[in-house]
């Protein structure tokens, strides 16, 4: 059975006459504009899969990833992780918390806690959310920082680190909570090419260790050479998905071929 | 002219008055400021948080509170609490009455400072907190509020400095603070300009001290990763 199954995710961005807050009630305000971004996305991820999600800007890939972690609430759709079904449109806070504890998220712009050191960034979730004793958490934290090659940067604050180092700390933070699946949202898009390499090599190492990963990316090299499966999204739907080797060697859909042609021009 | 300003008698009055003014400042003005500011900060953080979280009803109440307080003079608020409330059976001593007035007044201004500072913290900080499994309140307490407070330090120092000077209004409700000590000497000796200048210099001294503290605090915070 698949480890992660995503069924029929729909999401429309709506602008309201009043901005929504955390106590926002859907339907309580006047919708002023609508933009459908996900129009029924299905996806299956097996344990150990590294899935690369490609697609032009605005295709909904980031939104999909955010819906999977309840950073956005989908309009409809469900997710099965480890046999437990989650309604992406309507989950209880306890369910949301349970799902988030099994997953981890790496952001495009790192989002390291700016008032915490690298080590504290990694241990924060363990100590605060999982009530782990500080000593044990710091042990794990150091191990994770070493894994991403930053053992000597534990006491540095985010602003004292380069973008690539920050992103690697963010990966260490994500790994520390021992997630079953790691989500990456364009992890190298904010980095210059030199720094991209150090982040990609960490991700490659994770892939080789059998980590299950769902990666929204523009890095064709990563999709082609590291990911086991590639998904192409456009206009809120999955156009094509195939094992990466097949996907790049013999894309079936015309739109995929057009996308790959455009990319290869710029590469 | 300088001679009339600083005649021997004037000098001796000024010298004699200085300890009184300083004592009043240290025993009344400073405690009144610090205690009021402490409560003002609690009010400010609470009022800012309910707005930041858009808690229904409470955030409307918060807007109403800020609207009323900012729209009425501090002196009038002092008079309402000290001279007005006794007529509905609420008798307060001058000092607690002043603390209440200053705390609620400053709280309204600082609440706006805090709200701005909270909203300046990128939502990514909140999202990252959610993703490592923290609750909204944990994220507020450990991630967002510390960052917001750091952003707010310059503006809050402004408020604190403003408050030191505003406490002179408490002399109107019989609090024997710095300004009143000066007033008493002036009324007794008929030496006005030098005495009020002396009072001004003592306020300036206090405010300079706070300004130095602010600079020190900011340096400390910067050294600890806050920026």
Interface residues (C-beta under 8 A of the other chain):
Chain A: X21 X22 X23 X24 X69 X70 X71 X97 X100 X101 X103 X104 X105 X107 X109 X111 X112 X113 X114 X115 X116 X117 X124 X125 X128 X129 X130 X157 X158 X159 X170 X173 X174 X177
Chain B: X53 X54 X55 X56 X122 X124 X125 X127 X128 X129 X130 X131 X132 X133 X134 X135 X136 X138 X142 X143 X146 X147 X150 X225 X226 X227
